[in-house]
Every structure is written in C-alpha cells, then in structure tokens.
Amino acid sequence: MNRVTLISSKSPPPVPPPQDLYSKRKQIYPKLAHGKFRTVKWAAMAVLLGIYYLVPWLRWDRGEGVPDQAVLADFGGERFFFFGIEIWPQEAYYLAGLMIVAALGLFLVTSLFGRVWCGYACPQTVWTDLYIWVERAFEGDRAKRMRLDNAPMSFNKLWRKVGKHIVWLIIAFLTGGAFILYFHDSHMILQTFFIGEAPLSAYWFAGILTFTTYALAGTMREQVCTYLCPWPRIQGALTDEDALNVTYRYDRGEPRGPHRKGESWEGRGDCIDCKQCVQVCPMGIDIRDGPQLECIHCALCIDACDQMMKTVGRPTGLIAYDTDTAVAQRACGQTPKYRLIRARTVLYALLIGMISALIAFGLFNRGTFEVNVLKDRSPPFVRLSNGDIRNGYALKLVNKAGEAREMTLTANGIEGLEIEVVGLEAEPGEDLVLPVASNGVDRYRMLVTVPEGAADGRRYFQLVLTDTETGEVHTNRTSFMAAGD
C-alpha cells in the first residue's frame, strides 16, 4: 500500500545546527518537575531499587547441601537458582532463551512506546535519578545549585559538596555490595566481607561497581546515554511514525512566543516559549526541536508543560505521548488514527509467546538425571596382550534430585562387551552399581573391552543406567573404536 505524505502549512520547527563534537561538557541543572509522570518515575525508582537491594536476602528452602538463597548465580556450585528453578551449566540454553525474550520484549515496548525503557527502568536512569535527588537535598533545586556553583568557595559550599559526594559514595558502595550478593551467599558475605575473609572476586566486583556507579550516575550522567550507550542508535531501527513517543505537538504550538495576560490567542500557537520543558530535562535538550538522539522519553517535559498550560489557561497536552503520523494528520485538519497493532508489534509478540512457551515446556518436562559419556581421543583404542580391544571413557552422571541414588550400569550392542569402572569392584556376573550423590555431578573413569574380532572400525553400543530403587532407566549411545577402516 502506498504511503500518503501529509503536507501542512504548519511545518515542524527547524532542526538546530549540529554542535561542536569536541566542545566541553556543559553542566546540566535539571529542575524538579511535578506531575503524574514524575510520580511514576518516583514509584519506578523505589520499586526497582527495592528489588535490586532486597532480593538477595530472600530465602528458599532447597534441602540439605544446597544454597537456600532464592536468587543466586552459584558459579562455584555450577548452578543458577531462581526461586524454585535450578539451571545447570548444560542447560544454559534456558538463560539464552530468557535473554532473547527480554530483548524481544524491549523491542516490542520500543515499537509501541518509544524509549520508555530508557526513561523509567534503565539502571543508568534509575541511579541518576537517585543521585540527583541527593544533590537536591544538599544543594537545592536548579536555581540554588547554579548559584552555589558560581559562588566562591566557602564553608557552606564546602560542606554541601563534600556531604553530597560522601552520600554518593555510600550509595555506590551499597550498589556494588548488593551486586556481589547475587553471586555469593548473602549471609556469608555479610559475615566475612568486612574482616577480609570473603572471596577475592567479591572485593574486585564490589570495587568495580562502586566506581562505575559513582562515575556514571554522579559525573557523566547524560554523556552515558548520548555517547556510551548503543541503545539510542538501535532504537532508531525499532521505532516508526506510528510509535508513541514524547512529542511536541507543533501543529498546536506553532508559531510560538511570549504571551501576556489578557492578550488574544488568535493567530498564534499555545507555546509561550517559557522553556520549562528544557529546564526539567535531565538531558538538557529542547523537545520542541523534534526527535533527538539524546531524548530518553522520561516525559518530565510533559509534566512541566502541562503545569504551565494550566497556569495560562490553555488545554494540557501540548507535549504528550503521540505519534508522528497523528501530529501530521492534525496539522492537515484530519482526525488522527493510531495503529498500535502493526506487523512488527504482532511479530514481536508472537516470537515472545513462542519462545516463552518453549522455555516453559522444557522446564516443566525436564528430567532429574542425565548421562554424559566422553570417549578418549588419544589413543583411540588399546590392543591388550590377548588381542582384545579396549577403549577409555569419561562417564559423567548428573543428579538434579535432592536425594542420593544408586544406578546399575549395563551395556548392549556389541557381543562380548565388558565394562570396568575404575575404583569399583564387582563379582563376575554381577552388575556394576554406581553411587550418585544428590544435587551434584559424579564423574567416573570407564574402560570398555571387546574380544578380538567382535568389532572392526567404528561400532556403536548403548549404556543403560537403571535406578535400583525406582527402576527409572536412562540410556546413552556412544561409539567404540577398534582396528580397521
């Protein structure tokens, strides 16, 4: 279907000339906004920080010998724990699937609502909001901070600056400390960290996260979003003219200009050029200049503009979540149409549903026991003094259950085949019984011998392990190498 180009006498504002790429960073002093979107951001910050700091302390009883931390990436024990779910190293595809679902979810949200992730849930945004809140507590709002920075050094200025940075460092340290709790038992780390007995990795990563949190949220802020983060570039390919973005409705706001009380609104737009939208922006941009790489869609400019529109007696919504198509349609005198259900949003939703269903099916139907056999490559086989052929194998038994097991080991597929497990003895005619610990991996060295002439070249046989108590059977097909071919 051909796309119709809408032409209106009310054109969007001109794009400003590009800035000097090597100019010195200008300090941004965002003003505190008041309104529904600021309230949503406060709530999002509280919930996300609460999850980050409190989740490592949640307990989950998994039985003896298994960590009871609800969420834990236990690299030492080679497992990931998420409440009732345990992910083993050989099940890393579940983690890959979750990452794909998360990425597709981000794509879907972006195609619907623009960079809402950046404005409300991105860690850089959340911690920067927290740091700005601390900054306001010590130095005041925008005007007071600007006066303080321009004032000569004094005791008042010194204690406010030092106090702010001390609190910033405390928050940064708590951030780094909380991060390591996701990889080590939180109770153990709390007891050993401050006496120098915690693992070296705990100190290393706590230091890295302390430094990066302080630097990125305290001093770099908007530079991270503009220069370091790749997401502003990626999201350009995920949004289109039908995505709901924070938008200045130029069809209503232009031509802009100051307005005095009692003056007529005829022949002009609703924008009074008060620049309140610029003053509250944490990125220091002017939303009226159109779509910009720096905009994180935090919507604080909407709150500031709505408040000013109420003051001058004009309808709110001069800046709002809107689509480029709707703005152009209104500018042409047409009724705007919104298309949230589009090909890309449907595709993302279907992919999320399909992959999530596969992950759920795998988790609910996976077994609690696995058999892995790895054949020796060098030498591929050994000829014994009586002419028999012997191959060596590494046998790995993974028991995901909370109870220990005993597994009977047998084999079939090659006539005369005999199995020997190093360290285990069995009487002639008796089956080998392998003990398997609970919630762990047991490794055995296995030797398989075949009479001379029973196998030439590569042959295959099947190992059979049977639970002595439940009768549950697990098999693994592997190869046997002999002289020939």
N, C-alpha and C positions, 0 to 999 in steps of 0.2 A: 504494500500500500504506500502510495507516495505521501511524503510528509508535507504538510502545508506550512509555509513560512508566514508568520503573522507580522504585519508591518503596522506600526503605530506612530503617531506624531509625538507620543511621549517615549522618547528613547531612554535607555539606561544611562546612568551617569558615566562620563568618560573614565577610562582606566588611567590611573596616575602613572607617570613615567617610572621606569624601574629604578630602584635605589642602588646606591653605590655598594657593590658586593664587598668592599673592603672597608666600609665605614665602621667607626667604633660603635659598640653596642650602646643604645640609649636606654637608660633606666626607665622601667615602666612602673607606674604607681596606680594600680587598679583601685578604683573606688568601690566601696561596699554597695552592692545592689540589694534592693528589697523587692520581693515578689515571689510568685509561685515557682519559677524556675530556680531561683536562689534557694528556696526551701527544699526543692527536690535535690539540689546538689548537696545541701547540708545532710539530708537524710541518706543519700547515696554514700557520702563520705563516712558517716557514722556506721552504717551497715557494713561497708567493705572493710573499713579498718577494724571493726569488731570481729569480723570473720577472720581476718588475717592474724590478729593478735591472740584470739581466744581458741581457735580450732585446735592448735597443737596440744591444748590441755584437756581436750575431751578424751575420755577413756572408752575402751571397747573390749570386753572380756572375750578372749580367744582361746583360753585354756593355758595349761602349763607349758612353759618354754617358748611362748610366742609373745611378741610385744603387745601390750594392751592399749597402745595409743591408737585412737580412732583413725587418724590420717598420718601416715608415715611412709617415707621413701627409705626403706631399710636396705642400703647398699651392702652393708656387712652381711645381712641375712639373705641377700639376693631376692628381695620381695618388695612390692609396693602394697600398702594396706590403705583401703578406703572404706571405713566402717566395716560392713560385712563382706567386702570384696577383697580378695587377695590376688595380686597379679605377680606371676613368676617370670623369671627372665625369658623363658621360651614363649611367653605369652605377650611379648612386647607389642605384638600387632594390635592388642586391645588399646594400648596407650596411643599407638599411631592412629587408630580409628577415632579415639576421642579427640585427638588434635585436629584431625580432618573435620570432624563435626563442629568443633569450636571455630575453626577457620570459616567453614561454610555458614555458620551462624552469624559470624561477623560480617561476611559478605551479604547475607540476607538483610541484616539490620541496616547496613550501609546503603543498600539499594532502596530501602524503604524510607529511612530517616536520616540519611547522610552520616556525618561523623559523630553520631550520638555517643559511640563508644569513647571517642576522644574527649568529649565534653563532660562525661559523667563517671566513667568506670576505669579509664586508663590509669595505671599506677602513678604515672607522672602527673596527671591532673589531680588525683586524689591527694597525693603528698604535697604538691604545690599549694593546693587549697589550704591544707593544714598549716603549712609554713607561713602563708600569707595571713592566716588567722592569728598565728603567734605574733607576726610582725605588727599587725594592727593593735594587738593587746599591749605591746611595748611602746610603739611609736605613734599610734593613732591612725586615722584614716588618711586618704590621699593627700589632702592639703597639709595636714600636720607632718606627714612623712617628708613631703617635699621641703617644707620649711626647716625641718630638722636636718636634712641632708645638706642644705645650703647654709646652715648656721655654723659658726666657728666651733671648734671643739670646746666642750665644757663638761662639767661633772654630770649634768643632766643628760647630755648627749652620750657620754661615755657609758654610763650605767645602762641606758636603754639599749645601746648597740651590743654591749657585752652580754647583757641578760638575754637578748634575743638569740644571739649565736649559741649561748650555753644551752638554751632550751632546744634549739635546732639540733645541736649535737646529741642531746639526750634522746630526742625523737629518732634521730638517725641510728643511734646505738640500739634502741629498742627495736627498730626495724630490722637491723642486721641480726640481732639476737633472736627475734621471732622467726627469721628465715631459717636459721640452723635447726630450730626445733622441729621442722618438717623432715629432717634427715637424721636426727638423733633423738633418743628418748628424752622428752622434755624434763621429766623429773630428774633423770640422771645428769643432764646438762646443768640444771639449776644447782645441783649439789656440788658439781665439780668445776664449773667454768671459772669461778672467781678464786679458786685455790690452785689453779694451774694444772689440773688433772684431766681436763676434757681433751678429746682428740684434737690433734693439730689442725685438722680440716675445719673444726668448729671456730677456732680463733681466726683462721685465714678468711673464711667466708663471712664471718661476722664483721671483720675489718673492712672487707671489700664493700659489703652492703652499707656499712656505716658511712664510708667515704662517698660512695656514689649517691646515696640518699641526700646527704648534706650538700654535695656539689650540684646535683641535678635539680633538686627542689628548692635549694636555697639561693644559688647564684646563677644558674644557667636558665632555668625555667623555660621561657618561650623559645629559647635557642634550641632546646632539645626537640621541640615539636617542629620547628622550622628546618633545622639543618641535620639533626641526628636521626630522627625517626623516619623510616621509609614509608610509613603508612599514608601520609598526605599524598605521596605520588601514586601509591597503589589504589587509593580510594577514588582517584580520578577515573579509573577504568571501571569502577563498580557503580558509579552514580550516573544518572542521566537527567534529562529535563523533567522527568516525572517523579524524581525522588524529593521527599520533603526535607528541605534544608532551611537553616536560619537565613531568611531572605528579607532584604529591604524592598518594600513594595513601591518601586519608583513610579508606577502608574498612579499612585495616590500621593506620593510625597513630593514629586517634582512639579513645578520649579520650587526649590526650597529657598528659605530666607528668614531672617528675624521677623517676629510678629509682635506687635504691641496690643495691649488690651484695648478692645473696642474697635480695632481695625477689621475690615471685611476679609473673609477668606476666599472671596471670588477671584478667579484668575491666578491662583497660586496653589501650591501643594501644602500638605499638612506638616511637612518637616520644617521646624523653626530653626534648624541649624544650631541647636543648643549643645551638641557634641557630648551629651550624656552617654550615648551608646559607645563613644570612644573612650570616655573616662573609666567606664566599668570593665572594659575589655582587658582580660589578663594577657592578651597577645599584643595589645597596643595598636590594633588596626581599626579602620573605619569600615563598618559593614556596608555603608552606602556606596562604597567603591565597587561593589559586586563580588562575585565568588573569588576567594583568595586562598592561596595555599596555607597561610598561617591560621585561618579560622578553624577553631576546634569545635564550633557549634555548641558552646556551653549555654547559649541563649540568655546570658546575663544582659545583653543589649536589648532583648525583648522586654525584660523587667524594667530597665531604665527608661525605655521609650514609652512603655505603657503608662508609667508613673507620670511622665511629662505630658502625655496626651490628656490624661485626666486633669492635670493642672490647668491646661489651656482650653479645656472643654471640647476636645476632639475625640472621635472614636479611637479606641485602642486597636492594636494590630497593625500599626504602620510597619513594624518589624515583627515578623512571625515565621513560624514553620510553614513554608509554602513551596510550591514547585515553580520552576522557570516557565513551564507551559501555562500554568494558571495566571501568573503575573502578565504574561504576554497576551493572553486571551482577554483579561480585564482591560488591558490598555487599548485593545481593539474594540471594546464595547461588547464582548461576548461573555457568556456565562462560563466560568471556569469549570473544567472537568478534571477529576483526579483519578489516576489509574494506579492503585496500589498493587492490583493483581496484573502482573505483566509476565512476559516469557521468562525473564531472568529470576524474578521472585518465585515463580512456580518451580523453576528448575532447582533453585537452591533449596526450597522447602522439600521437594521430592528427594533430593540427594541426602538431606539431613535425616529424613524419615527412614530411607532405605538403609543407610549406614548404621543409624541408631538401632534399627530392628535387627540387623546382623550382629551387632555387638551384644544386644540383649539376648538373642538366641544362643550365641556362643557361651555367654556367661552362665545362662540357666541350664545348659546342656553339657557343659564340660565335665570331664571325669576327674576323679581324685587321685589317679595313679597313671604314670607314664613310664614307658620303657624306651630307652635310647641305647643303641649299640653303635660303637665306632670301631671299625676294623683297623688293625695296624697296617700302615702303608709300607713300612720298611723294617724288616723284609716282608714281602707279601705272603710268603709261606716258608716253612722249615721242613726239610725231609729228615725224619728220625732214622736211627741206625737200622731199624727193622723195615724201613721203606714206607712207613706211614707218613701222612702229610698233616702238619699242624699249622693252624692259624691262630693269631692272638687278637683279642678284642678288649675294648674298654666298655664295661656294662654300667650304665647309669640308671638308677631307679629313683623316680621322683614320687614321693608320697605326700599329697596335699591334704590328707586327712589328719585329724587331731589324735588318732590312735596308731600305735605301732602295729606292723603287720609281719606276717611270715609268708613268703612266696615260694612255692615249689617250682623249680626250673627244669624244664624238659625241652627236647628239640625233635623235629622230624623233617624229612625232606631228602636226606642222604642216607643210604644204607650203611649201617655200621658206625654212624657218627657217635662220638663220645665227648662229653663236656666235663671240664675240670675248672673249678673256681679256686683261685689261689687263696689259701688261708682257710678253706672249708673242706672238711673230710666227709666222705660218705661211703658206707659199706657197699660192696658190689651188689647191684640190683636195686639199691635204694635211690630215691630221688634226692636231688640237692635241694635243701631248704635255705633260703636267703632271708635273714632278718632285715627288716626295713624300719627305720626309725620314723616317728611321727613328724609331720611338718618339716621334712628335710629331704636331702638328696644323699643316697648311698651309692658309692662307686666300688665296683669290683673288677678285678682282673680275671678274664675268662679265656681259657685255652680250649680250642675245639680240634679234635683229632679225627681223621678219616683214614680207613685202611687203604693200602696201596691199591690203585686200580678202581676204587669206588668213585673217584671224582677226577675229571680231567678238565683243565682250563678253569673257567668260572662256573660255579654251581650256586644255587640258592637253597637256603634252608630257613626254617621258621622256628624262632624261640617262643616258647609258651610258658608264661608265668601264671600260676594259679594261686589265689588266696586260700590258704589252708583252712580258714575259718568260714569265709562266706562263699567260696567256690568261684569268685569273680575271676574271669580269665582275661589276660592281656597278651597280645602277640606282637612280634616284630620280625619282619622278613629281612634277612641280610644275606650277604654273599660269602662264599668260601672259594679261595683261590688255590689251585693245585697246578702241577706241572702240565704243560701242553700249550696249545694256542699261543 
